[in-house]
Amino acid sequence: MTSDRPFQEQTGPMPSSSDLKQIKEALRELRTSSPRSVLADLVDEKIRAIESPHPVPHFHSPATPARWIGH
């Protein structure tokens, strides 16, 4: 899906610094209990995008290869 709206508008409101701190703490706890968590990878990528001075477009390829969840 594409849009002509800027990235900032698509992401919604930015979390406050205290919210971001709580998210990072929860991410550390998740990494401790599930080091290979795909959810943690996604949250980590989103945090980097939020903290980056340059917005990352939606079509940005992840730095780590995709992992499939399967049986």
Secondary structure, DSSP 8 states (H G I E B T S, - for coil): ---SS-HHHHH-S---HHHHHHHHHHHHHHHHH-TT-HHHHHHHHHHHHHHSSS---TT---SS-------
